[in-house]
């Protein structure tokens, strides 16, 4: 059911793009837009048409996989909540700033330590 609705919505986007392109290039007389607006409008509407065609063909982007990373063992997946200060044993919060080398400052005792175990 969701695939049908997704294709229907994509088809509407494609139809909107086609209507805009046709109306830009077929207008005559005093209401005719200048060439610059025709070109820019066509470029914008062509994105709508491409979304419509991709959706009708079922070429929507895939969602990233949710779940554990393949090849990662539970021991290697330590969250910031599981880490603790080596001096006062206070837990490290989720928003803690950790340098690329692993240095972090404890928010409780204000001492620096390395999460990799070396100073």
C-alpha positions as a LaTeX table, in Angstrom:
\begin{tabular}{lrrr}
\hline
Residue & $x$ (\AA) & $y$ (\AA) & $z$ (\AA) \\
\hline
Unk1 & 0.00 & 0.00 & 0.00 \\
Unk2 & 2.85 & 2.43 & 0.87 \\
Unk3 & 4.54 & 1.74 & $-2.47$ \\
Unk4 & 1.35 & 2.63 & $-4.33$ \\
Unk5 & 0.96 & 5.88 & $-2.41$ \\
Unk6 & 4.64 & 6.73 & $-2.96$ \\
Unk7 & 4.30 & 6.16 & $-6.71$ \\
Unk8 & 1.09 & 8.20 & $-6.79$ \\
Unk9 & 2.73 & 11.14 & $-5.03$ \\
Unk10 & 5.73 & 10.90 & $-7.37$ \\
Unk11 & 3.36 & 10.88 & $-10.33$ \\
Unk12 & 1.73 & 14.07 & $-9.07$ \\
Unk13 & 5.15 & 15.73 & $-8.84$ \\
Unk14 & 5.91 & 14.65 & $-12.40$ \\
Unk15 & 2.57 & 15.98 & $-13.64$ \\
Unk16 & 3.16 & 19.32 & $-11.95$ \\
Unk17 & 6.55 & 19.59 & $-13.64$ \\
Unk18 & 5.11 & 18.78 & $-17.05$ \\
Unk19 & 2.28 & 21.30 & $-16.67$ \\
Unk20 & 4.73 & 24.04 & $-15.71$ \\
Unk21 & 7.05 & 23.29 & $-18.63$ \\
Unk22 & 4.22 & 23.17 & $-21.15$ \\
Unk23 & 2.60 & 26.35 & $-19.84$ \\
Unk24 & 5.92 & 28.23 & $-19.89$ \\
Unk25 & 6.70 & 27.41 & $-23.50$ \\
Unk26 & 3.18 & 27.62 & $-24.99$ \\
Unk27 & 2.15 & 31.00 & $-23.55$ \\
Unk28 & 1.70 & 33.66 & $-26.22$ \\
Unk29 & 0.93 & 37.32 & $-26.31$ \\
Unk30 & 1.26 & 39.85 & $-23.52$ \\
Unk31 & 1.42 & 37.21 & $-20.75$ \\
Unk32 & 4.39 & 35.40 & $-22.28$ \\
Unk33 & 7.32 & 35.15 & $-19.81$ \\
Unk34 & 10.78 & 36.30 & $-20.91$ \\
Unk35 & 13.27 & 33.69 & $-22.12$ \\
Unk36 & 15.26 & 33.83 & $-18.86$ \\
Unk37 & 12.18 & 32.87 & $-16.82$ \\
Unk38 & 11.31 & 30.12 & $-19.31$ \\
Unk39 & 14.77 & 28.58 & $-18.94$ \\
Unk40 & 14.92 & 28.84 & $-15.14$ \\
Unk41 & 11.35 & 27.58 & $-14.79$ \\
Unk42 & 12.11 & 24.66 & $-17.08$ \\
Unk43 & 15.17 & 23.70 & $-15.04$ \\
Unk44 & 13.18 & 23.77 & $-11.81$ \\
Unk45 & 10.23 & 21.90 & $-13.30$ \\
Unk46 & 12.55 & 19.27 & $-14.80$ \\
Unk47 & 13.56 & 18.26 & $-11.27$ \\
Unk48 & 9.87 & 17.64 & $-10.55$ \\
Unk49 & 9.61 & 15.56 & $-13.71$ \\
Unk50 & 12.70 & 13.52 & $-12.77$ \\
Unk51 & 11.29 & 12.85 & $-9.29$ \\
Unk52 & 8.04 & 11.75 & $-10.90$ \\
Unk53 & 9.73 & 9.40 & $-13.35$ \\
Unk54 & 12.03 & 7.93 & $-10.68$ \\
Unk55 & 9.09 & 7.38 & $-8.35$ \\
Unk56 & 6.95 & 5.80 & $-11.06$ \\
Unk57 & 9.78 & 3.39 & $-11.84$ \\
Unk58 & 10.30 & 2.61 & $-8.15$ \\
Unk59 & 13.77 & 4.14 & $-7.98$ \\
Unk60 & 13.38 & 5.82 & $-4.60$ \\
Unk61 & 16.49 & 5.96 & $-2.39$ \\
Unk62 & 16.82 & 3.17 & 0.13 \\
Unk63 & 16.79 & 3.90 & 3.84 \\
Unk64 & 20.08 & 3.22 & 5.65 \\
Unk65 & 20.11 & $-0.08$ & 7.53 \\
Unk66 & 19.14 & 0.14 & 11.15 \\
Unk67 & 20.82 & $-2.18$ & 13.57 \\
Unk68 & 24.32 & $-3.16$ & 14.51 \\
Unk69 & 27.17 & $-2.48$ & 12.15 \\
Unk70 & 28.28 & $-5.63$ & 10.39 \\
Unk71 & 31.61 & $-6.87$ & 11.71 \\
Unk72 & 31.52 & $-4.83$ & 14.92 \\
Unk73 & 31.71 & $-6.85$ & 18.10 \\
Unk74 & 29.80 & $-5.73$ & 21.22 \\
Unk75 & 33.11 & $-5.00$ & 22.98 \\
Unk76 & 34.03 & $-2.44$ & 20.30 \\
Unk77 & 30.68 & $-0.62$ & 20.47 \\
Unk78 & 31.07 & 1.35 & 23.69 \\
Unk79 & 28.71 & 4.27 & 23.97 \\
Unk80 & 29.69 & 7.50 & 25.70 \\
Unk81 & 27.42 & 6.53 & 28.59 \\
Unk82 & 29.50 & 3.44 & 29.39 \\
Unk83 & 32.75 & 5.41 & 29.72 \\
Unk84 & 33.88 & 6.74 & 33.10 \\
Unk85 & 36.58 & 9.10 & 34.34 \\
Unk86 & 39.77 & 7.31 & 35.36 \\
Unk87 & 40.26 & 9.65 & 38.34 \\
Unk88 & 36.82 & 9.98 & 39.98 \\
Unk89 & 34.91 & 7.23 & 38.13 \\
Unk90 & 32.15 & 9.69 & 37.13 \\
Unk91 & 30.23 & 8.57 & 34.04 \\
Unk92 & 30.92 & 10.44 & 30.84 \\
Unk93 & 27.81 & 12.10 & 29.45 \\
Unk94 & 26.53 & 11.56 & 25.89 \\
Unk95 & 27.38 & 15.12 & 24.86 \\
Unk96 & 31.01 & 14.95 & 26.00 \\
Unk97 & 33.58 & 16.37 & 23.58 \\
Unk98 & 36.24 & 13.80 & 22.76 \\
Unk99 & 39.29 & 14.76 & 20.70 \\
Unk100 & 40.34 & 12.62 & 17.72 \\
Unk101 & 43.16 & 11.17 & 19.82 \\
Unk102 & 40.69 & 10.18 & 22.58 \\
Unk103 & 41.36 & 12.92 & 25.16 \\
Unk104 & 38.37 & 14.11 & 27.16 \\
Unk105 & 37.86 & 16.37 & 30.20 \\
Unk106 & 35.73 & 15.06 & 33.05 \\
Unk107 & 32.85 & 17.40 & 33.77 \\
Unk108 & 32.88 & 16.45 & 37.46 \\
Unk109 & 36.55 & 16.62 & 38.58 \\
Unk110 & 37.78 & 18.73 & 35.59 \\
Unk111 & 40.73 & 16.39 & 34.93 \\
Unk112 & 41.83 & 15.22 & 31.51 \\
Unk113 & 42.05 & 11.53 & 30.62 \\
Unk114 & 42.22 & 9.39 & 27.52 \\
Unk115 & 39.36 & 7.00 & 26.68 \\
Unk116 & 41.80 & 4.61 & 25.02 \\
Unk117 & 43.55 & 4.02 & 28.32 \\
Unk118 & 46.85 & 5.82 & 27.70 \\
Unk119 & 47.72 & 9.30 & 28.91 \\
\hline
\end{tabular}
